[in-house]
Amino acid sequence: MDSRIYKNKFKNLLKIYKKNGLKSVFSEILHYIKSNVLDPRSIRAIYIKNINRLQYSKKNLADPYKIIFINPQNIKYMTIPRFTDNLSRYYCYVISGNWDKNILDLTPKEARTECSYKKPCLVKFEDYSLYKSFKKRYKEGEQWKKTKLYKEFMDSNRIDKIQELSKYDYLFKKIKENGYKTQTELRKKFKENKDIPFFRNDTINEINEIRVNIGRDGQFIFDDGRHRLSIAKILEIKKIPVRIFVRHKKWQKIREEISKAQNISELSKKTKKHINHPDLQDLLKNIKK
């Protein structure tokens, strides 16, 4: 885990100690162990992370907080269930399997009963009820009460979510007026203005950018950050910052090939096809053209 996270946790413990004493510090540590160290997501994440380290060199394993800029319209599919639901968000991972090719003609809601962490699938992002409701609201001017999202919240008695609808409006308004901002830019504003919807004041800004996965052929697949991605698509924003959460094993092999090359001429025909891919630029800058 990044040293910035540990420093922040230590500072937080000092604050707790000064305010509430040693007993509260121990309670906080115990809570952290239960919710993080013993959390199945963390155990699973540490296992995969260490397997990845054994399989690949440090050179071609990407910085887990690397940010790239892509066109949101290039994100056509979403992972069901999200890898975010089953893995710690503090790392990035290399995962094999058919998860990037298992495309189902279902809505995300329908796919949740068909897919699982052991057998993930892809569905079209445009079929996501949240995205469709955002389009109704922000392109057609529909009232929230007439959207599918509102109906879903009512059916599941999610009054808390219904109360959040005004925050969606505020977020849309801010992005439309000020453009799409990175989490680093938002943190600077957060110090001056706490009223930023859905902003998480984490130690590492990059953790909370929209998370995408990359399939074996370099395709971008949505994982987390649905509100911002929906708004970016609706506003037709050309470039947004994203963080890569999971890479397919076959895509990682392309990164590995580039990391071992001295010259572009050494690369295979398949790898050369992806020479302009945003995820490969950190490696390509180190080899001769």
N, C-alpha and C positions, 0 to 999 in steps of 0.2 A: 504494500500500500504506500502511496506517496507520502513523503515526510511531512508535507504541509498538513495532511489530515491528522497525523499524530501530534503535531505542534498545536493545532487547534483544539484537539481533545484535551491536551495537557492544560492549556489556558482555561478551558471550560471547567476542568476539575479544580483549578486554583480559585476560580470565581465561586464555585460551589462551596469550597472549603472556607473561604473568607466570609461567605454569607451564612452558611448553615452548619459548618463544622465537619469533623472527620467522618462522623456516622453517615452523613449525606453523601460524602465522597465514595464510601464503600457501597452504598446503595446504588449510586450511579454506575460504578464499575460492574456490579452484579447485573444490573439492568442491561448494560452493554454486552456482557458475556452471553446472557440469555437471548437477546434480540439479534446479536450479530455473530459471535463466535459459534454458538450452538444452533443457530438458525440453519435449516437444511440448505437454503440458498447459498450461504457462506461456505458450508462444508463442500457442497457441489462445486462452487466457484474455485475454491482453493485446489481441489483435486484436478479440475480441468486445466487451471492455470499452470500447475506444476507439470502435468503431462505435456502441455504445450511447450514449456521451457526445455523439457528433455528432448522433444521432437525437433524443435527449430532453434536456430542460432539467435542470439540476442539481436543481431544485426537486422534480421528480417521480421522479427516480432515487433509490430508497430507500437509506438507510444500509445498507451490506452486512452490518453487525453488529447490525442491528435485531432485537430479540427480541419475538415475540408469544406469547400463551398460547392454546392451542386444546385441544379435546377430542380425545384420541388416537383415539377411535372414529370420528372424521370422516375419518380417513386410510384410505381403502378400497383404493387402488391404489399400486403401486410402479413406478418407472421402470426399464426394462431396455434397455441397460446404464445404470447410475447416471451422472448427469452428473458426479458427484464423481470417477468414474474417468477422465474426459477433460478436466476443467477444474480449474484451481487453486482450492483451497477458500478462498483469501483474498479473493475478490470475490463479487459476485452478478451475475446476467446476465439479459438479455432475449433470448429465442430464439423465433423464429417456427416455423411448420411444423405438422404434424399429430400431434406427439408426445403431446399430451394427449388425443387422440381415438382413437389407434391401439390399441384394446383387444383383446388376444388371450386366448382361452380355453385358456391353457397354464399350466403351473407356471413359476416363475421360471427353474428349471434348463433346461426345454425351450425357453423363450423366448430364452435366450442364443444359441442357434444360428440363430434367426430374425430377431433384432433387432441393430442396430449403432448406433454413434454417429451415423451419417448418417441412420439410420432407426430411432429409438428406438420402444419400444412400452410399453404398460402391462399389467400382470397383477395379479390380486388378491393383496393382502398376505396374506390368510388362507390362500393356497395355498403360501406360502413354508415350506420344510421346517424352517427354524430356528424360526419362529413356531409351527408345528404341534408341533414337538418340545418347545418351551417349555411349551405347553399340556398336553401329555402329562405332562411332568415336574412342573409346578407346580399343575395342576388335578386331575390323576388320581394323582399321586404315583408315576409310573412311574420305573423305574431308567433312567439314561442309556443303558445298553447295549441297551435295548429301543426306543430312539427312532430315527427315520429319520436324524436329524442325526449320531448316533454311527456309524451304518452308512456314511453318506457320508464321514465322516472316516476310517474304517477302509479303505474302498474306495480312497480317494485317498492312503492312507498318511500322513495328517496327524496324526502322533503329538503334535505340538506343540499342535494344536487339542483333542485328547482331554484333554491335561493342563490345558487351560483350563476344562474343564467345571465344576470346583469353584469357579472364579471367577464363573461364571454364577450358581451357587447363592448365593454370598456377596453378589453384586450384588442378586439378588432379595430376599434376607433384609434387606439394608440399606434398600432402597427400601420394602419392606413395613413395616419397623419405624419408619423415620424420615421417610417420605414422599419424594416426588420432589424433588430439589434441583437448582437451577441450577448451571452450571459455576462461576459466581462464588462461590456458597455452598460448593461443593466445594473450591475453591482455598483458602479460609480454613481448611477442615478439613485440607487436604493439608499445610499448613505444620506442623500439629500431628501429623498421622497420615498417613504415606506409603502406608499399606495401603488404597488406594482402587482397586478393580478397573477397568481400562480408562481411568483418568483420564489425560489428556494435559496436562501442565503448560505450556501455551502462554502467550504474552504476552497475547493477547486471549482472554479466557474464552469469549466468544460464538461464536468460530470452531467450537467443538466441541459446541455444542448439536445436537440432532437437526435434520437438514437436510431441508426439504421444498421442493417445487416448487409453483407455482400455475398451473393451467390457465386457459384463456380465460374460463371461467365461474366462476372463483374457487375451484375445487375444490383441496383439498390433496392432494398426491401425494408419497409417501415417496421420499427419495433416500439418506439415510445416517443411521446410528444405530440399527441393527436390534435390538440387544440391549435397549436402553432402551425403544424403542417397543413391542416385544413384551411386556416386563414391565409397562409402563404400561397396555397393553390388557388383559392378564390380570388385573391388580389393579383394573381399572376406575377408574383415576385420572381425575378430571374435567378437569383442566387441566394441560398440560405446556408448558414453554418450547420453542419451535422457532425456527430461523433460516431465512429464505427464501433459497434458493440460486438458483433459476431461475424467472422469471416468463414466461408466454406473452406474445407481442407484443400480442395483443388485450386481455389483462388490463392490460398496461402503458398502453394507450390510455385505459382507464378511469381509471387513476391520473393520466394527463396531463390528462384532461378536468376532474377534480376540482381539480387544481393551478391551472388557469386560471380557475376559477369564483370569483365573489365571494359568491355566495349559493346555497344548496341548490336554490332554485327554478330556477336556470339549468341544472341537470343534466338529462341525458336520462332517459327512463323506464327504460332498460336500466341505467344507472348507479345510479339511485335504488334499484333492487332490491338492490344490494349495500351499501347505506348502513351496515349493521352489521358488515360484514366486517372482521376484525381487521387486515388489511393496509392498509386505507384510513384508519384512524383518525388516523395521523400527518398526513394531508392534510386530512381533514374538520375537524379541530380549528381550522383556520385560516380557515374560511369561515362566514358567518352562516347561521343556521337559519331 
